[in-house]
Amino acid sequence: MIRVLLVDDQPLLRSGFRALLDLEDDIEVVAEAADGKECLARAREHLPDIALIDIQMPVADGIEATRCIAADPALAGVRVVILTNYGFDEYVFNALRAGAAGFLVKDIVPEDLLHAVRVAARGDALLAPSITRKLIDRYVTQPIGTGTDTGLEELTNREREAVALVAQGLSNDQIADRMVISPMTAKTHVNRAMTKLRARDRAQLVVLAYESGLVVPRNR
């Protein structure tokens, strides 16, 4: 059973999402919250698998809620999926940096919402290649990192190579083709790199790869 926490300051939207999710045999909405502060309290109380969090809310917004969840060892199993009205923007970028696993636009069709919840619960990437490319484009305007205190020195050469390919927006199958290894081995390299770098998901691997200077935007 996938346990979901719904966080949005609009009761009507929460009700609509809850009605949809509760129809599924493998998904259960365990709690709701109307702001970031309440979100954190409900997350600690119920320990959901997925927190669907609106990015713009009163008291504490989705970015702050995400940052608090990511920083709390007791909530390490909670994967944050950001809800937004506007698609990929500065708010979403900051939420991904704060520790979100991915994001969904609120006008998503029901089938895609259910698929996204299940994908996030499995621990798989919830960023389409097009979104990863937007993350990369965003870093073109950022200073290149120094690689200090990132944990990159703990990675093997193959793990570094896998992280660099993740940062280019490649899937595990594509990484396997590029590295001439099996998809399972590619996934193992990515997962071990995530563990060593303490990255919650592939989105954070992309962020770390560019902030550390492991990967440099090509058009720099």
Number of C-alpha atoms within 10 A of each C-alpha: 10 19 19 27 24 26 29 24 20 13 13 10 14 18 13 10 18 19 12 16 20 14 10 12 9 11 17 17 19 19 19 23 21 20 23 27 18 15 28 22 12 20 24 14 11 13 21 24 23 23 31 25 31 27 27 19 19 13 11 17 20 32 26 18 27 29 18 18 25 21 13 12 9 12 17 13 16 26 27 29 26 26 25 20 13 12 15 15 13 10 17 23 19 16 25 25 19 21 25 31 28 26 26 23 15 16 12 12 9 12 9 11 18 16 12 20 22 17 13 23 22 12 15 13 18 24 20 14 16 10 17 21 17 16 24 22 14 14 18 16 10 11 11 17 16 12 16 11 8 17 14 19 13 12 17 13 11 14 21 20 19 25 26 21 22 22 27 19 23 19 17 22 16 15 26 19 13 14 16 11 12 14 17 12 16 23 17 15 22 25 19 14 24 19 12 15 18 13 19 21 24 25 25 22 22 26 22 23 24 25 20 18 16 18 22 19 17 8 6 8
